[in-house]
Structure formats: structure tokens, C-alpha cells
Amino acid sequence: MNIFQVISDIVSNSGFARLFQIGIGPEGIVNGEIIMIAVSCVLIYLAIGKGFEPLLLLPIAFGMLLANLPISGLMHTEYFLDPAYLTADGNLDIPMILTKGGLFDILYLGVKCGIYPPLIFLGVGAMTDFGPLIANPKSILLGAAAQIGIFFTFVVALFLGFDALEAASIGIIGGADGPTAILVTKTLAPHLLAAIAVAAYSYMALVPIIQPPIMRALTTKKERSVVMDQLRPVSKKEKILFPIVVAAIVILILPDSAPLIGMLMLGNLFRECGVTDRLSKTAQNELCNIVTIALGLTVGATASASNFLRLETISIIILGLIAFSIASATGVLLGKLMYVLTGGKVNPLIGSAGVSAVPMAARVSNTVGQKEVPGNFLLMHAMGPNVAGVIGSAVAAGVFLTLFK
């Protein structure tokens, strides 16, 4: 065998030969991997160049890039979706995945087994101050109003031909909570996970772009200029009792919400009790960061050309935008109603923070308010609905899982 033959064999068996292969692949798309690599590069640019939710968007985009490099063997989505690779009773063939799977296949077990999203919620709970919600319990109504987007889009998706499991997974995008969307989708409609995860995290990242026009369109200058009274101080006892009471009540009502609500409230208890600083810091930093990397990479890796480049993906992205926009709008509209009922004491802008993008949505409410009245500090007022939105999205997830699991 001469040197030219060796070079020819190497080239013909390389990823380049597959990447630039002419013709239509089994997924019915010409060079679909190239398209997905281009999409991943756009997402990488948005994460690095524009700073759009980089801690999550960058791992997702890079996982998408690696999974679409041909013959890499990092991810085999068929192991999780194709009945031919499942056991006789329809479960995952764990021994096969551990022995034949690539790196991302093994890490993806944390998604399929429902481990990563609750651990993310543990970190979120440890990072979040529930004080504004405790100080102003009425703000939980704003968080609840924002969940209307989830259920409205669920109904729309049903009318468009998606089944109930798919519609529930699409609707949950409206909560603007990536881990919740992933947990619901991996349970109800795993074949849609890539599209729904990318949509959910993209809209989380685009909160500063999507929400302000909605907020300005639905409010008057007078309403946006309201300066709200300072919140009352919240005692340590209240902050300790809150996660315990909420966890017990919500989980008793909706047992399927236990993974998310339970870990969220445990993380918050770590933060507030004053005797577990090490656990709180670990949950906020090392644990949350490690899980975020594994979650982002593996979810991105599910976005192969065959799974992602479909007409239903476009439908999901559009429906996700509708869900998120309606969630933002209904929060603002209830804020307007509270403005009227309180004689102008509530700034409706804080209603848009009822979605679960903590703390970005609250910051956007604060920023839009300060453009009308410089120095108007709405952040802490908006954190109440924002925290309520986290709880609300977990409750909505519990409702869907209870109904359709």
C-alpha cells in the first residue's frame, strides 16, 4: 500500500468525507450537519458576543456543535428514542449505554433519569431571596397570572395537531424556566427535547429584548412612573418557615412537583437557616456549575440534524415565543388591575417578572421603570413576582406530569 492510498483511506473515512457528502441523507436533509453546525455557531456568538444567558447557552451550543461533527460517537440519540434499542418493557438499556455509548450518552442519563433539573433548582433556591415574596404575598398572584401563557399555548398546540404530551411540553416553555421545561419534556415527549430546550433557553436569554416592547405597549407612562413603597422587613423566622411550609403544602397537593419544589425549597432553607453556609455555597457554586455544564452539553447534543431540522421545530419555536409573550403580557395586565384596585400604588411593570427567568426578568422590570423615572428602584418589588414565577412554573409542571405521565 503506497502513501497515496493511505492518505486516501484516511480522508475517505474521516468526518470531512461525511460532512460534505453530496446527496440526501436518511433524515431527508442535504448536509443537515452543516446546517446544525452553523446554527450552533450562531448560538455561540449570541452567548459570547451578546452575552445572552452564556452560562447555559454556551454549553448547549457547543454540545450541538460536537454532536453534529460526523462519526464523533459522542451521542447516540437512538439509544434513548428508538424502540429497537430499548428493553422489552420499553425502558432504557442502561448496560448497553454504559458499554457502547459515548461520553454524552452517559452524561445524558442524568437528564433521562430526572437528576439534573432538580439539582439546578437546589442551586436556584440557595441563590434566591424569598423575602420580597414574603413581604408582599399579593405578588404571588402576578407569578400565577404569568402561567396563563403556559396553559393557553397548551390549548393552541392541541388545535395545531400536537398530542397532549407534546402540547404540555411546548406550553411549559412559557414559564421561561429551562430545567422545568427539560424535566417535563424528557418525561412526556423526549423526541422534542432538543427543540424545546433550545427554545426555552433562547427565550430566557432574550428576556431583555422580548419583554420591554410588550411592557410599554400595555402600560401608560403614568403607570410606568409609579414609585412603590418600600417593602417591610422580613424576619429570619419567616424566611426559615417559608420553604418548609411551601414544600409541604405544594407537594401534598401535587406530588409530582416534589423533585422541583422540594429541591428549590431545600436550597432556600440552606441559605436562610444560618447553620449550613458550606452547603449553601456548594449548591450555589460548585454543584450548580457542574450540573449546568453536564445539562447544557447533553441537551445540546440531542439537537442532531435528524432530530432538529423538522417543520415541527419551527412550530415549537413559534409557539414558545407565543407562550412567553402571553406569560409576560398577562402578568402586566394583572399588574394594571392591581394598579387600579390599590389606587395607583402598584407599578404594573413588575407583573412581567412573573415569568421564571430569575433574576433577569426582575432586572428588566427595574430597567424599564428607571427609563421613566430615574432612580425608581423596582427590583425588589419585581423579585416577588419573579420568585413566585419559579414556584408557579414548577407547579404547572406538576399539573402536567400528574395529568399525563
N, C-alpha and C positions, 0 to 999 in steps of 0.2 A: 504494500500500500504506500503510495507516494504522498508527499506533504500536501499536495493539492487536494487529494482525496480526503485526507484527514481534515483539512480546513473546510471542505465542502460538507462533510458529515457533521462537523460541529455546528456550522451555520444552519444546516437543514434541520437539526434537532434543537436549535435554540429557540428562545421565546420570540426573537425577532421574526423568525420564519412564520410562526403562528400569528403574531401581531399584525403582520402586513399580508397575511394570506388573502388572496383575491377570491371572492365568491361569497355565498350566503351560508352562514354557519347554522348549526342546529337550532339556534334560537331565532332564526329568521331575520337576523340583522347583519348587514355588511360591516365587518370590522367593528363590532359593538364594543370591544375592549378599548379601542382608540377613543371612542366617544366617552366612555366612562372615565378614562384617564384624563381627558380634557375637562370633564365635569369635576373630577377630584382636584385638578389644578386650580380651577375657578374657586372652589371652596377653600383651598389652602390660601389663595390670595385674599379672600374675604376675611379669613381668620387672622392672617399675619398683617396684611396691608391695611385692612379696615378695622381690625380689632373686634370683629363680630363674634362674640362668645368663643374666644380662641381656645379656652381650656377644654371645650367639648368638640367644637367644630374641627379643630386641627387633627386630633386623633381619628375622628370619623373620616375626614378627607384622606388622611394618609392610609388608613385601613382600606378605604375604597381603592386607592392607587395600587397598593400592594396586591389586593385580591384580583385585580384586573390585569396584572402582569402575567402573561400566559405561562403555564407549566411551573408556576412557583410552588404549588402544592400546599400553600398556607391554609386555604379554606376550601372545604367541600360542602357547599350548601345542600347538596343532595343527601348527605348523611342525616340531615335534620328534617328534610321535607319529602324526599322520595320514599314511598311505601316499600320499595324494593330493599331499602337499607334499614328499615325498621324491624323490630322483632315481630313475632307472630301476633302479639296482642297490641301492636301499634305503638310501642314505646321505643325510645332511643336505644340503639345498640351500643351501650357505653363501652364495653370491652373493645369492640371494633374501632370506635372513635379514638380510644386511648392508644391503640396499637397501630392503626393505619392513618389516623388523622394528622393534619398539620398543626402548627402552633396555634393558629386561630381557632381551629376546630376544638381544641382542648380548652382554650380560654372561653370559647363561646358557651361551654357548658354552664358557666356562671350566669349567662343570660337565660338559657333554656330552663335551668333549674330555679330561676327566680331569686338569685342570690344578690346580684349587683344592684338592682334598683333599690331594695330596702337598705342596703349599706350606704348608698348615696343619700337616702333620706335620713339615716343616722347622722351623717355629716351635716346635712342641711339643718337638722334640728339643733345640733350643737353650735351652729353658726348664727342661729336666728333668735332674736329677742322678741318674745311674745308679749312684752309689756304694752306696746301700743294697742294690741287687740284686747288685752285685759282691761286697759284703762278706758277703752271705748268699745264696749261689746256690740254696739249697733253696727260697727264696721263689718261684723261677720255677715250682715245682710248684703253688703256690697260684694264680698267674696262669693256669696251664694248666687247673686244675680249674674256674675260673670260666667257661671257654669251653664247658663242658658245656652250659650254658644255650642257647648258640647252636645246637648240633647237635641237642639234644633238641627245641627248638622247630621246627627244620627238619623233623624227622620228623613232629611233630604237624601242622604246616601241610600236609604232603603228605597226611595222612589226612583233613584237612578239605577237600581238593579243590583246593588251590593246586598249580600245576605246580612242577617242580623249581627253575626260575629264580625264581619268586615266593617259594617257600618259603625258598630260600637268602637272598634279600633280607630277608625277615621275620626269619629266625633271627639275622641279624647284629646286629639291634637289641640282643640280649642282651649284646653286648660293651660297650654304653654308650659308643660312640665314633661321634660324628656323621659326621666325614669318611669313616671307613671304611664306614659304612652308605650314605652317598651314593655313594661310588665303586662299591661292589658293585651298588647298585640302578640307578644310571644305566647300568651295563653290562648287567645281566641282566634287569631289569624296570622300565624307565623310567616306565611308566604308573603305578607305585606310589610314585614318588619323593616326592611331596608327603606322603602319609600316613606313610611310613616315616621321612622326615626329621623331621617334627613329632613322631612318637612317640619317636624316638631322642633328640632334644634335650630333649624334655619329661622323659623318664626320667632323663637326665643331670642336669637341673635339680632333680629330685625325689629325688635320692640321699639327702639328709638326712631325708626323710620315709619313704621306702620301706625303706631298709636297717635302721635300728635295731630295728624290731619283729622282723624276721627274725633278726637277730643275737641278740637277747635270748631269742627262742623256742628257739633251737638250742643255747644255751650255759647253763652253770650260773654262779652268782655266783662260785664258786671259780675257774672257768676265766676269767671276765672280769676277775678280780682279779690275774691273773699279771703280775708285773713282769719284763720281759725284760732280759737282759744287754745292755750297751752293745755296739754293733757295732764291729768292728775298723776301724782307719783304712785307707783305700784310697789307694794311691799314684797319682801322676799318670800313670805309665806304664800302669797297669792301666786307667785311665779313657780313655786315648788308644787303647789296643789294643782295648778292648771294642767300640766301634761298628764298627771296621774288620772284626774277626773275625765279629761277629754278622751284619753286612751280607753278607759273603762267603758264610758258611755257609747262612743262611736263603734268600738269593736263588738259590744253586746248587741247593738242594732244591726251592724253589718260585719259579720265575722270575716268575710273575705277581704275587708280593708285592713286586717290585722298586720300583714307584713309592712305596709307603708306607714299607717298611722302609728303602729307600735314602735317602729324604729325611729320615726320622726320625734315622737314624744320622749323616747328614751334618750335620744341625743340631746333634747332640750333639758331634760332632767339632769343629765351630766353637767350641762352648762350652768344651771341655776342652783343646784343643791349646795355648792361651795366645798364639797369634800372629794370631788373626783376631777380635779383640774387636769391631771395627766390623761385621763380617759377622754375628757372633752377636747383637749388639744390634739390627741391622736385621731379622734373621729373627724375633727375639722381639717386636719392637715394630712398626715401620712396615709391614713386609711382611705380618706375621700379621694386623695390624689391617685393612689394606686388603683382603686376601683374605677375611677374616671378614665384612666388610660386603658385598662382592660375592656371596659364597656365601650368606649369610643372606637377603639381599633376593631373589635369584633363586630359591632353593629355596622360600621363602615364596610367591613369585609363581606357582609351579606349582600352588598349592592353590586353584585356581578351584572354583566351586561344582560344575561338571560333573565335575571330576576327584576332588574330595574327599568330597562328600556322597553316599556309597555305603555299602551294607551291608558291603562288604569292608573299608572303612576302619575300622569298628568292630571287625571281626575282627582287623585288623592291630594296632590299639591294644591289644586284649586279649592277643593273642599276644606282643606286645612286652613287656607287663608280666610275662607268664609267663616269657619268656626272661630278662629282667633279674632277676626274683626267684629263678629257679633258679640263675642265674650267681652271685648273691650267696650263696645257700644252699650250693651245692657248694663254694665257697671256704671258707666257715665250717666245713663238715663235714670237709674235708681238714685244716683248722687244728686241729680236735678230734683227728683221728687223729695229727697231729704232736705235739699236746699229750701224748697217751698215750705215743707212741714215745720222746719226749725226757724222759719223767719229769716233765712239768709245766713245761717251760722255754719253751714256745711259747704265747702267748695266741691262742686261736682267732679272736679278733675281727679280727686282721689279714688273715684269709682273705677277708673280704668286700671288701677293697680290690683283689682280683684282677680286678675289672672295670676298664674302661679310663678311667673318669672321673677324670683326674688334675687336681689333687691332691685333689679333693673327697672321693672315697671314702676316701682315707687319713686325711683330717681327721675323717671320720665315725667311723672305727675308733678314732681317738685320743679323740674326744669321748665315745663310749660307754664306753671304758675308764676315762676320768677320772671318770665318774659313779660307778664302783665304787670306785676308788682315786684320790682327788685327787692330782695330781702324777705319775701314771703316764704317762710320755711314750712313747706307742706310734707317734707319727707317722713317725719314720724307719724303724721296723720295718715299718710298713704301706706305706711308699713302695716297698719291694722288690717285693711282690706287685702294687702299683699299676702300676709301670713294666713289670713282666712282663705285666700285662694289656694294656698298649698294644701290646707286641710280639705277644702272643697273638692279639689281635683282628685285627692285620694279617696274621698267619699264617693265621687262619681265613678271612679274605677271600681270601688267595692260594689256599687249598684250593678254595673255591667257584668262583673265577674259572678255576682250572685245570680243574675238572671240567665246568663248564657254559658257559664263554664261547664 
